[in-house]
């Protein structure tokens, strides 16, 4: 048990040091990825842009001019995303770890659907660039159960410190359709250091129910590091002080091509669980509105 705690602490320290390494210098030229309405994709340095058209210089086709009305998406590619094999695309599921949210905001008009263990379903949507709303359920009615749990997840996010530090506040408000047990949930605040490719998050949450709020916080420490074009290492960990519960640690891999993300992970209590290696986690996230 003590060894697991030491390993978890050292892993988080190493992750924080990695994130705090100096960032790349500001880029002089701007490189954009343009997706047209008919599905073509062009990547190149910006030559000029007006209200009517955009011209970029590509490696394979030279200068290309595209009418604004034919552009479905135009995304700036930062210098630190350039690699010998091409470009690392934006993290398609960068606002959440396995389940816990980071402090990053979902952009206005964008969202994602997330499914975990087949039964748990979440959908989140960016109402503004700083506020999102989500909802989730477990469809027990498919198994003939009359009661159905559900939850709502509002979240407010604010970027600070040159966009390398984000703060957020939110809630998970839950209940059960078909029962009169009232509602309960979690009120939380988080701070995330880094960007969507490498970051660490500290969160504090307070459970509530029956008109009362717990005086003991749930501490969440999560992190993510990108190791390749489509591969991320993810860790999500929970601690509840002064309760006799040592905590819960996890480590996983995210496979994330452009249009979806799949999480494979193991969750393990930090107390002695005998021969238990870990509880498997399988999650799928599909973004939309991008």
PyMOL commands that set and color helices and strands:
alter all, ss='L'
color gray80, all
select helices_A, chain A and resi 2-19+68-70+79-81+140-143
alter helices_A, ss='H'
color red, helices_A
select strands_A, chain A and resi 31-36+41-49+53-58+62-67+71-77+82-83+86-87+111-116+120-126+131-138+148-160+165-177+184-194+198-209+212-213+218-226+231-240+248-255+261-269+279-288
alter strands_A, ss='S'
color yellow, strands_A
deselect
rebuild
show_as cartoon
